[in-house]
């Protein structure tokens, strides 16, 4: 399934990049075709701005259909040439809010089992993560040509799940074994940080293509705490860190805009990344603070990130709007703690890393939009 998703991502990336490059020439060709059509000519002796008795005034051919006070060159200034049809577009747009998202459950696999009979104690699929939040901030600066630059950061700062397994007796989390234990607890935590910069180009009234650079930092930490009657407490930690850097492309599509205060948009993005990942296994004796085991590994592989957003914006005043919506983010080709622990058990080693994992985040976005 992971390979299929990667193939889809690569295909999307290529097609979208081709469309972005082809859109400007296509627009020029269509515009030229329209300009060369023979238009009917009408001759009249009347002044085109003549006023009739009923108070209706004919507009000159070059007159705007929008309010002169809102869309005059004096009010808009020279820095932004794009006119959206109901006023001058904003030079700056700042969005500030939060995301509240849910991390997908790890793939199933037995991590801890009894030494006698290989009976399962802890499974990777045991960890169902809580909803977690973080900031969501973006800045958009439009240019004179009607394009724009966008910078966005969002983070899901502490997705966590905890399990208590009671008295496991003699058990193992390979390559380690634990004898005469009487208590076992586990905690799984993940953190996601995403920063991107995109160039945005409107190609139609409804579609804006985007292309840019994105950095994603994802940490995954699994911890088992083992108690003994002695009393001794041991802790096994499995830390994975992923640093993804790469290019992305996508589109921002206007789904609903009837000129009122409410509008809806859909955004899709996909990108190819290089992932510099690291794995660190280490064991601690919490009774005296000593480190008892350690294993490390690294990898550099290709990764993929896809995102789909659905947002609704309600214009409260000329300069302020409320925003809310849904976000789905897929990250593939990453090192996850659960996968790497299972690989360590398979190879009987703590110097391992499995960077073929994938996960999903989905949830809500909410915030405000300030424009001027």
Residue pairs with C-beta under 8 A, 6 or more apart in sequence:
2 332
2 333
2 356
2 358
5 304
5 330
5 332
5 358
6 302
6 304
6 332
6 333
9 270
9 271
9 272
9 304
9 306
9 332
10 272
10 304
12 270
12 306
13 248
13 249
13 270
13 271
13 272
16 209
16 249
16 250
16 251
16 270
17 211
17 249
19 209
20 201
20 209
20 211
20 249
23 201
23 203
23 209
24 203
27 203
48 58
48 59
48 60
48 61
49 57
49 58
49 59
49 60
50 57
50 58
51 57
59 65
64 71
64 83
66 83
66 85
66 86
66 87
67 87
69 75
70 86
70 87
70 88
71 83
71 87
71 88
75 88
76 83
76 88
77 88
77 91
78 144
79 91
79 143
79 144
80 88
80 89
80 91
80 142
80 143
80 144
80 146
81 144
81 145
81 146
82 89
82 142
82 145
82 146
82 202
83 89
86 259
89 142
89 146
90 142
90 371
90 372
91 141
91 142
91 372
92 139
92 140
92 141
92 142
92 371
92 372
93 139
93 140
93 142
93 369
93 370
93 371
94 137
94 138
94 139
94 140
94 369
94 370
94 371
95 136
95 137
95 138
95 139
95 140
95 323
95 367
95 368
95 369
95 370
96 135
96 136
96 137
96 367
96 368
96 370
97 135
97 136
97 137
97 323
97 365
97 366
97 367
97 368
98 133
98 134
98 135
98 136
98 365
98 366
98 367
99 133
99 134
99 135
99 136
99 154
99 155
99 156
99 327
99 363
99 364
99 365
100 131
100 132
100 133
100 363
100 364
100 366
101 131
101 132
101 133
101 156
101 159
101 327
101 329
101 361
101 362
101 363
101 364
102 129
102 130
102 131
102 132
102 159
102 361
102 362
102 363
103 129
103 132
103 156
103 159
103 190
103 192
103 359
103 360
103 361
104 129
104 359
104 360
104 361
105 125
105 127
105 128
105 129
106 124
106 125
106 127
106 188
106 336
106 338
106 339
106 359
107 124
107 125
107 338
107 339
107 357
108 123
108 124
108 125
109 123
109 124
109 125
109 338
109 339
109 342
110 120
110 121
110 122
110 123
110 124
111 122
111 123
111 124
111 173
111 338
111 341
111 342
111 345
112 120
112 121
112 122
112 165
112 168
112 171
112 172
112 173
112 184
112 224
113 119
113 120
113 121
113 171
113 172
114 121
114 168
114 169
114 170
114 171
114 172
115 170
115 171
115 172
115 177
115 179
116 170
121 165
121 168
121 171
121 184
122 163
122 165
122 173
122 184
122 186
122 224
124 338
124 339
124 341
124 342
126 161
126 163
126 186
127 161
127 163
127 186
127 188
127 338
128 161
129 159
129 160
129 161
129 188
129 190
130 159
130 160
130 161
131 363
132 156
132 157
132 158
132 159
132 160
133 156
133 157
134 154
134 155
134 156
134 157
135 153
135 154
135 155
136 152
136 153
136 154
136 365
136 367
137 152
137 153
137 154
138 150
138 151
138 152
138 153
139 150
139 151
139 152
140 148
140 149
140 150
140 200
141 148
141 149
141 150
142 148
143 149
146 202
147 199
147 200
147 201
147 202
148 199
148 200
149 197
149 198
149 199
149 200
150 196
150 197
150 198
150 199
150 200
150 210
150 212
151 195
151 196
151 197
151 198
152 194
152 195
152 196
152 198
153 193
153 194
153 195
153 196
154 194
155 191
155 192
155 193
155 194
156 190
156 191
156 192
156 361
157 191
158 189
158 191
159 189
159 190
159 191
159 192
160 187
160 188
160 189
160 190
161 187
161 188
161 189
162 185
162 186
162 187
162 188
163 185
163 186
163 187
164 184
164 185
165 184
165 185
165 186
166 183
166 184
167 181
167 182
167 183
167 184
168 178
168 181
168 183
168 184
169 180
169 181
169 182
170 177
170 178
170 179
170 180
170 181
171 177
171 178
171 181
171 184
172 178
173 224
173 236
173 341
173 345
174 344
174 345
174 348
175 344
175 345
175 348
175 349
175 350
176 236
176 283
176 293
176 350
178 226
178 234
180 228
180 229
181 226
181 227
181 228
182 227
182 228
182 229
183 225
183 226
183 227
184 224
184 225
184 226
184 227
185 224
185 225
186 222
186 223
186 224
186 225
187 222
187 223
187 225
188 221
188 222
188 223
188 337
188 338
189 220
189 221
189 223
190 218
190 219
190 220
190 221
190 359
191 217
191 218
191 219
192 216
192 217
192 218
192 329
192 331
192 361
193 216
193 217
193 218
194 214
194 215
194 216
194 217
194 329
195 214
195 215
196 212
196 213
196 214
196 215
196 248
197 212
197 213
197 214
198 210
198 211
198 212
198 248
199 210
199 211
199 212
200 208
200 209
200 210
200 252
201 208
201 209
201 210
202 208
203 209
205 254
206 253
206 254
207 251
207 252
207 253
207 254
208 251
208 252
208 253
209 249
209 250
209 251
210 249
210 250
210 251
210 252
210 269
211 247
211 248
211 249
211 250
212 247
212 248
212 249
213 245
213 246
213 247
213 248
214 244
214 245
214 246
214 247
214 248
214 271
214 273
214 305
215 243
215 244
215 245
216 242
216 244
216 273
216 305
216 331
217 241
217 242
217 243
217 244
218 241
218 242
218 244
218 331
218 334
219 239
219 240
219 241
219 242
220 239
220 240
220 241
220 242
220 334
220 335
220 336
220 337
220 338
221 237
221 238
221 239
221 240
221 337
222 237
222 238
222 337
222 338
222 341
223 235
223 236
223 237
223 238
224 235
224 236
225 233
225 234
225 235
225 286
226 233
226 234
226 235
226 236
227 233
228 234
230 287
231 287
232 285
232 287
233 285
233 286
233 287
234 283
234 284
234 285
234 286
234 292
235 283
235 284
235 286
236 281
236 282
236 283
236 293
237 280
237 281
237 282
237 283
237 284
238 279
238 280
238 281
238 337
238 340
238 341
239 279
239 280
239 281
239 282
239 337
240 277
240 278
240 279
240 280
240 334
240 335
240 336
240 337
240 340
240 353
241 277
241 278
241 335
242 275
242 276
242 277
242 303
242 334
242 335
242 355
243 275
243 276
243 277
244 273
244 274
244 275
244 303
244 305
244 331
244 334
245 273
245 274
246 271
246 272
246 273
246 274
246 303
246 305
247 271
247 272
248 269
248 270
248 271
248 272
248 305
249 269
249 270
249 271
250 267
250 268
250 269
250 270
250 307
251 267
251 268
252 265
252 266
252 267
253 265
253 266
253 267
253 268
254 263
254 264
254 265
255 264
255 265
255 266
255 310
256 262
256 263
256 264
257 263
257 264
261 314
261 315
261 316
262 312
262 313
262 314
262 315
263 312
263 313
263 315
264 310
264 311
264 312
264 313
265 309
265 310
265 311
265 313
266 308
266 309
266 310
266 311
267 307
267 308
267 309
267 311
268 306
268 307
268 308
268 309
269 305
269 306
269 307
269 308
270 304
270 305
270 306
270 307
271 304
271 305
271 306
272 302
272 303
272 304
273 302
273 303
273 304
273 305
273 333
274 300
274 301
274 302
274 303
275 299
275 300
275 301
275 302
275 303
275 333
275 334
275 335
275 355
276 298
276 299
276 300
277 298
277 299
277 300
277 301
277 334
277 335
277 353
277 355
278 296
278 297
278 298
278 335
278 353
279 295
279 296
279 297
279 298
279 335
279 340
279 352
279 353
280 294
280 295
280 296
281 293
281 294
281 295
281 296
281 344
281 350
281 351
282 291
282 293
282 294
282 295
283 291
283 292
283 293
283 294
284 290
284 291
284 292
285 291
285 292
293 350
294 350
295 344
295 349
295 350
295 351
295 352
296 351
297 351
297 352
297 353
298 353
299 335
299 353
299 355
301 333
301 355
301 356
302 333
303 331
303 332
303 333
303 334
304 330
304 331
304 332
304 333
305 329
305 330
305 331
305 332
306 329
306 330
307 327
307 328
307 329
307 330
308 327
308 328
309 325
309 326
309 327
309 328
309 365
310 325
310 326
311 323
311 324
311 325
311 326
311 365
312 323
312 324
312 325
313 321
313 322
313 323
313 369
314 321
314 322
314 323
315 321
316 322
319 370
319 371
319 372
320 368
320 369
320 370
320 371
321 368
321 369
321 371
322 367
322 368
322 369
323 365
323 366
323 367
323 368
323 369
324 364
324 365
324 366
324 367
325 364
325 365
326 362
326 363
326 364
326 365
327 361
327 362
327 363
327 364
327 365
328 360
328 361
328 362
329 360
329 361
329 362
330 358
330 359
330 360
331 358
331 359
331 360
331 361
332 357
332 358
333 355
333 356
333 357
333 358
334 355
334 357
334 358
334 359
335 353
335 354
335 355
335 357
336 354
336 357
336 359
338 357
339 354
339 356
339 357
340 352
340 353
340 354
342 354
343 352
343 353
343 354
344 350
344 352
